[in-house]
Amino acid sequence: MQTDPSQHVQLQVGPSGRAMAESMDPALLEGFQAHFNMERQAHATYFGAAIWMGERELRGFSNHFMDEAKGEQEHAAKVADYLIARAQSPELQALEAPDQSWGSIIDVMSTAFLTERDVTTSLQQLLMAAEQVCDTRSTVFLEAMVEAQIKAEHEAAHLLGRTKFADGQAAAVLVIDNELIEGVAHPAQLQ
């Protein structure tokens, strides 16, 4: 049996012409675009923190923040991959230059904690928005990200607490720096 070439199946496509299985709610898409750029901004913030720590000969802190910067870049790429999979075009927005005028390690660690808190809040808001519009694809994608993000926020709070406890004392800061060189940045576990 031959098919009539004049009868084409109508496919829904995204802005780039990629086939789309299910369209995204416009407000949810806007939230994903904003979160994508928030992850990119977090990368810049952590890269700035790595530089600040490196300038002060704190290799462990600098390495830690380089790892965090790479992680945020990977998160941005993951969101971009998801948007592409949903036939959407990730929109790169201009980033603000990160603040590098911190007065102390506590200030840097406070910025890191607030960055993680804001990213967690953004992801939770996206998850709630996806649930409200019954976008199961986005809900499944976001649940794993929220879980990982809560752990990252917990780690940032731990390191902030450790640096506050050190109270700017060089010997105590160097102990934390050496722990970070060894890759120890995790809070105590009680289970």
Residue frames relative to the residue before (quaternion, step in Angstrom):
aa qw qx qy qz dx dy dz
M 1.0000 0.0000 0.0000 0.0000 0.00 0.00 0.00
Q 0.2646 -0.7659 0.5688 0.1409 3.54 -0.83 0.97
T 0.3156 -0.7202 0.5780 0.2180 3.53 -1.15 0.64
D 0.5077 -0.6373 0.4936 0.3041 3.50 -1.14 0.68
P 0.3989 -0.7461 0.4772 0.2378 3.63 -0.55 1.13
S 0.6110 0.5559 -0.3688 0.4261 3.61 1.13 -0.32
Q 0.6655 0.4520 -0.3022 0.5113 3.60 1.26 -0.22
H 0.0013 0.8081 -0.5858 0.0616 3.57 -0.17 1.32
V 0.4909 -0.6229 0.5210 0.3156 3.51 -1.12 0.68
Q 0.3345 -0.7389 0.5527 0.1913 3.55 -0.89 0.95
L 0.1059 -0.7913 0.6017 0.0242 3.55 -0.65 1.15
Q 0.3936 -0.6595 0.5796 0.2723 3.51 -1.15 0.66
V 0.0643 -0.8083 0.5852 0.0059 3.61 -0.87 0.94
G 0.4750 -0.6582 0.5130 0.2794 3.51 -1.31 0.48
P 0.7891 -0.3520 0.2277 0.4490 3.59 -1.31 -0.08
S 0.7175 0.4251 -0.2561 0.4888 3.61 1.06 -0.65
G 0.5806 -0.5897 0.3703 0.4220 3.58 1.29 -0.08
R 0.4558 0.6841 -0.4434 0.3573 3.58 1.29 0.07
A 0.5461 -0.6231 0.4521 0.3304 3.56 -1.00 0.83
M 0.1793 -0.7906 0.5829 0.0548 3.53 -0.99 0.93
A 0.3337 -0.7504 0.5378 0.1906 3.57 -0.73 1.07
E 0.7891 -0.0300 0.0631 0.6103 3.57 1.02 -0.84
S 0.4123 -0.7081 0.5099 0.2619 3.56 -0.80 0.96
M 0.3985 -0.6967 0.5441 0.2442 3.54 -1.28 0.44
D 0.5526 -0.5713 0.4937 0.3528 3.51 -1.18 0.67
P 0.5350 -0.6654 0.4062 0.3254 3.65 -0.77 0.93
A 0.6656 0.4883 -0.3160 0.4676 3.62 0.94 -0.80
L 0.6347 0.5124 -0.3286 0.4760 3.59 1.04 -0.73
L 0.6318 0.5220 -0.3267 0.4707 3.58 0.98 -0.82
E 0.6382 0.5205 -0.3241 0.4656 3.59 0.96 -0.84
G 0.6459 0.5181 -0.3109 0.4666 3.58 1.02 -0.81
F 0.6386 0.5101 -0.3241 0.4764 3.59 1.01 -0.78
Q 0.6400 0.5200 -0.3311 0.4588 3.59 0.95 -0.84
A 0.6598 0.4979 -0.3070 0.4717 3.58 0.93 -0.88
H 0.6661 0.4960 -0.3129 0.4608 3.59 0.92 -0.83
F 0.5854 0.5728 -0.3550 0.4508 3.58 1.04 -0.78
N 0.7225 0.4249 -0.2471 0.4862 3.59 0.85 -0.93
M 0.5724 0.5654 -0.3769 0.4590 3.60 1.18 -0.48
E 0.6383 0.5132 -0.3206 0.4759 3.60 1.00 -0.81
R 0.6415 0.5109 -0.3182 0.4756 3.59 1.01 -0.79
Q 0.6461 0.5058 -0.3167 0.4759 3.61 1.01 -0.79
A 0.6256 0.5274 -0.3373 0.4655 3.60 1.02 -0.76
H 0.5940 0.5530 -0.3559 0.4633 3.59 1.06 -0.72
A 0.6814 0.4851 -0.2936 0.4628 3.60 0.84 -0.95
T 0.6252 0.5403 -0.3334 0.4539 3.58 1.02 -0.79
Y 0.7052 0.4575 -0.2685 0.4705 3.57 0.86 -0.96
F 0.6071 0.5275 -0.3621 0.4712 3.59 1.07 -0.59
G 0.6308 0.5198 -0.3218 0.4778 3.59 1.05 -0.76
A 0.6497 0.5075 -0.3129 0.4716 3.58 1.01 -0.80
A 0.6228 0.5334 -0.3384 0.4617 3.60 1.03 -0.75
I 0.6404 0.5085 -0.3197 0.4786 3.58 0.99 -0.82
W 0.6509 0.5272 -0.3177 0.4444 3.59 0.86 -0.98
M 0.6826 0.4730 -0.2852 0.4786 3.59 0.90 -0.92
G 0.6369 0.5341 -0.3267 0.4498 3.59 0.99 -0.79
E 0.6372 0.5305 -0.3203 0.4582 3.57 1.04 -0.76
R 0.7250 0.3987 -0.2264 0.5140 3.58 1.19 -0.48
E 0.5179 -0.6930 0.3718 0.3365 3.56 1.31 0.47
L 0.4698 0.6423 -0.4631 0.3902 3.57 1.11 0.64
R 0.1927 -0.8478 0.4877 0.0793 3.55 0.32 1.35
G 0.6520 0.5256 -0.3230 0.4407 3.58 0.93 -0.83
F 0.6670 0.4760 -0.2937 0.4922 3.56 0.91 -0.92
S 0.6489 0.5216 -0.3206 0.4518 3.59 0.94 -0.87
N 0.6584 0.4935 -0.3027 0.4810 3.59 0.94 -0.89
H 0.6195 0.5476 -0.3383 0.4494 3.56 0.99 -0.84
F 0.7187 0.4405 -0.2623 0.4696 3.57 0.82 -0.95
M 0.5815 0.5339 -0.3865 0.4768 3.61 1.14 -0.43
D 0.6370 0.5103 -0.3221 0.4796 3.59 1.02 -0.78
E 0.6460 0.5099 -0.3181 0.4707 3.58 0.98 -0.83
A 0.6346 0.5276 -0.3291 0.4589 3.60 0.99 -0.84
K 0.6529 0.5004 -0.3114 0.4757 3.58 0.95 -0.87
G 0.6358 0.5374 -0.3228 0.4503 3.58 1.00 -0.82
E 0.6710 0.4822 -0.3053 0.4733 3.60 0.93 -0.85
Q 0.6165 0.5287 -0.3428 0.4721 3.58 1.08 -0.68
E 0.6447 0.5089 -0.3108 0.4783 3.59 1.03 -0.78
H 0.6336 0.5210 -0.3316 0.4660 3.59 1.03 -0.75
A 0.6321 0.5164 -0.3304 0.4739 3.59 0.98 -0.82
A 0.6558 0.5045 -0.3091 0.4689 3.59 0.97 -0.85
K 0.6279 0.5354 -0.3343 0.4554 3.59 1.04 -0.75
V 0.6518 0.4888 -0.3091 0.4906 3.58 0.99 -0.83
A 0.6346 0.5193 -0.3308 0.4671 3.60 0.99 -0.81
D 0.6356 0.5227 -0.3244 0.4665 3.60 0.95 -0.85
Y 0.6551 0.5094 -0.3138 0.4613 3.57 0.96 -0.87
L 0.6539 0.5080 -0.3218 0.4592 3.59 0.90 -0.87
I 0.6416 0.5113 -0.3195 0.4742 3.57 0.98 -0.82
A 0.6418 0.5221 -0.3225 0.4599 3.59 0.96 -0.84
R 0.6976 0.4205 -0.2535 0.5217 3.57 1.19 -0.58
A 0.5214 -0.6773 0.3755 0.3584 3.60 1.32 0.37
Q 0.5077 0.6106 -0.4399 0.4193 3.56 1.11 0.69
S 0.3900 -0.7071 0.5402 0.2367 3.57 -1.20 0.51
P 0.3705 -0.7150 0.5412 0.2421 3.62 -0.60 1.09
E 0.2447 -0.7907 0.5505 0.1093 3.57 -0.84 1.02
L 0.2631 -0.7620 0.5767 0.1325 3.54 -0.53 1.21
Q 0.1050 -0.7824 0.6128 0.0367 3.54 -0.78 1.07
A 0.6125 -0.5391 0.4219 0.3952 3.56 -1.23 0.44
L 0.2954 -0.7482 0.5704 0.1659 3.54 -1.02 0.84
E 0.4562 -0.6397 0.5376 0.3060 3.53 -1.24 0.50
A 0.5235 -0.5916 0.4931 0.3645 3.56 -1.11 0.60
P 0.4305 -0.7077 0.4830 0.2838 3.61 -0.78 0.92
D 0.5343 -0.6085 0.4856 0.3294 3.53 -1.19 0.64
Q 0.0314 -0.7973 0.6028 0.0017 3.57 -0.84 0.97
S 0.5235 0.6572 -0.3953 0.3712 3.57 1.23 0.39
W 0.1998 0.8046 -0.5347 0.1635 3.56 1.09 0.67
G 0.3828 -0.7399 0.5107 0.2126 3.56 -1.08 0.72
S 0.8054 0.0641 -0.0083 0.5893 3.57 1.20 -0.42
I 0.6598 -0.4798 0.3942 0.4231 3.53 -1.34 0.19
I 0.6074 0.5503 -0.3599 0.4458 3.59 1.03 -0.71
D 0.6320 0.5260 -0.3341 0.4607 3.60 1.01 -0.75
V 0.6478 0.5045 -0.3173 0.4744 3.59 0.97 -0.84
M 0.6887 0.4796 -0.2852 0.4629 3.56 0.87 -0.95
S 0.6034 0.5371 -0.3512 0.4734 3.60 1.11 -0.60
T 0.6333 0.5186 -0.3219 0.4757 3.58 1.00 -0.83
A 0.6449 0.5190 -0.3212 0.4599 3.58 0.96 -0.86
F 0.6626 0.4976 -0.3156 0.4622 3.58 0.88 -0.88
L 0.6723 0.4930 -0.3019 0.4624 3.60 0.90 -0.91
T 0.6035 0.5441 -0.3502 0.4660 3.58 1.10 -0.66
E 0.6740 0.4843 -0.2921 0.4753 3.58 0.88 -0.94
R 0.6264 0.5383 -0.3332 0.4547 3.58 0.99 -0.82
D 0.6831 0.4909 -0.2884 0.4573 3.58 0.88 -0.94
V 0.6393 0.5087 -0.3274 0.4747 3.59 1.02 -0.76
T 0.6256 0.5296 -0.3321 0.4668 3.59 1.00 -0.80
T 0.6584 0.5115 -0.3042 0.4608 3.57 0.89 -0.95
S 0.6462 0.5247 -0.3170 0.4546 3.58 0.93 -0.88
L 0.6746 0.4896 -0.2938 0.4679 3.58 0.90 -0.91
Q 0.6490 0.5108 -0.3209 0.4635 3.59 0.97 -0.81
Q 0.6469 0.5054 -0.3199 0.4730 3.59 1.01 -0.77
L 0.6284 0.5228 -0.3300 0.4721 3.58 1.04 -0.74
L 0.6450 0.5222 -0.3168 0.4592 3.56 0.95 -0.88
M 0.6603 0.4948 -0.3089 0.4730 3.59 0.91 -0.87
A 0.6462 0.5128 -0.3198 0.4660 3.60 1.00 -0.82
A 0.6440 0.5146 -0.3208 0.4664 3.60 1.00 -0.81
E 0.6489 0.5103 -0.3139 0.4690 3.57 1.00 -0.80
Q 0.6483 0.5375 -0.3202 0.4340 3.60 0.97 -0.84
V 0.7522 0.3459 -0.2089 0.5205 3.61 1.01 -0.73
C 0.4469 -0.7302 0.4168 0.3056 3.59 1.32 0.29
D 0.3341 0.7200 -0.5249 0.3074 3.57 0.97 0.92
T 0.2151 -0.8289 0.5075 0.0953 3.56 0.16 1.35
R 0.5965 0.5675 -0.3718 0.4288 3.60 0.98 -0.73
S 0.7025 0.4534 -0.2671 0.4792 3.57 0.86 -0.97
T 0.6145 0.5559 -0.3489 0.4377 3.57 1.01 -0.76
V 0.6638 0.4949 -0.2986 0.4746 3.59 0.87 -0.94
F 0.6497 0.5183 -0.3114 0.4607 3.59 0.93 -0.91
L 0.7382 0.4590 -0.2401 0.4321 3.58 0.80 -1.02
E 0.5820 0.6052 -0.3895 0.3785 3.62 1.01 -0.67
A 0.6702 0.4840 -0.3009 0.4754 3.59 0.93 -0.85
M 0.6510 0.5152 -0.3199 0.4566 3.56 1.01 -0.76
V 0.6380 0.5232 -0.3302 0.4585 3.59 0.98 -0.81
E 0.6439 0.5303 -0.3253 0.4454 3.58 0.91 -0.87
A 0.6795 0.4730 -0.2856 0.4827 3.60 0.90 -0.93
Q 0.6557 0.5299 -0.3136 0.4369 3.57 1.01 -0.80
I 0.6167 0.5351 -0.3515 0.4581 3.58 1.02 -0.71
K 0.6300 0.5162 -0.3301 0.4771 3.60 1.06 -0.71
A 0.6488 0.5123 -0.3186 0.4638 3.61 0.97 -0.82
E 0.6367 0.5187 -0.3204 0.4721 3.58 1.03 -0.78
H 0.6303 0.5335 -0.3180 0.4659 3.58 1.03 -0.83
E 0.6584 0.5007 -0.3052 0.4719 3.59 0.96 -0.86
A 0.6463 0.5105 -0.3251 0.4648 3.61 0.96 -0.80
A 0.6369 0.5128 -0.3269 0.4738 3.59 1.02 -0.78
H 0.6228 0.5456 -0.3268 0.4557 3.58 1.04 -0.81
L 0.7048 0.4559 -0.2772 0.4675 3.59 0.79 -0.97
L 0.6016 0.5296 -0.3574 0.4793 3.58 1.09 -0.63
G 0.6569 0.5122 -0.3086 0.4593 3.58 0.92 -0.86
R 0.6464 0.5184 -0.3170 0.4615 3.57 0.99 -0.83
T 0.6916 0.4609 -0.2945 0.4717 3.59 0.88 -0.86
K 0.6084 0.5219 -0.3625 0.4754 3.61 1.07 -0.59
F 0.6414 0.5237 -0.3169 0.4625 3.57 0.99 -0.84
A 0.6358 0.5295 -0.3229 0.4595 3.61 1.07 -0.74
D 0.1825 -0.8517 0.4760 0.1214 3.57 1.28 -0.45
G 0.7028 -0.5020 0.2675 0.4272 3.59 0.97 0.83
Q 0.4610 0.6686 -0.4644 0.3532 3.60 1.23 0.08
A 0.5181 -0.6956 0.4057 0.2883 3.56 -0.62 1.20
A 0.6676 0.5063 -0.3220 0.4408 3.61 0.82 -0.92
A 0.6714 0.4904 -0.2994 0.4681 3.59 0.93 -0.86
V 0.6329 0.5195 -0.3278 0.4713 3.60 1.01 -0.79
L 0.6637 0.5011 -0.3082 0.4620 3.60 0.98 -0.80
V 0.5857 0.5486 -0.3743 0.4647 3.60 1.11 -0.56
I 0.6666 0.4804 -0.2967 0.4866 3.58 0.91 -0.91
D 0.6261 0.5428 -0.3302 0.4520 3.58 1.00 -0.84
N 0.6661 0.4884 -0.3006 0.4769 3.60 0.95 -0.86
E 0.6111 0.5319 -0.3532 0.4680 3.59 1.02 -0.69
L 0.6685 0.4960 -0.2982 0.4670 3.57 0.97 -0.84
I 0.5827 0.5536 -0.3686 0.4671 3.60 1.12 -0.62
E 0.7086 0.4403 -0.2373 0.4978 3.57 1.06 -0.83
G 0.5490 -0.6552 0.3745 0.3591 3.58 1.28 0.05
V 0.5064 0.6304 -0.4297 0.4018 3.58 1.22 0.37
A 0.2117 0.7732 -0.5701 0.1796 3.55 -0.39 1.25
H 0.5274 0.6761 -0.3768 0.3502 3.55 1.28 0.13
P 0.5186 -0.6356 0.4730 0.3215 3.56 -1.06 0.72
A 0.6282 -0.5074 0.4183 0.4158 3.55 -1.26 0.30
Q 0.2473 -0.7416 0.6069 0.1436 3.54 -1.18 0.67
L 0.2463 -0.7993 0.5362 0.1138 3.54 -0.85 0.95
Q 0.6660 0.4750 -0.3190 0.4785 3.59 1.21 0.15
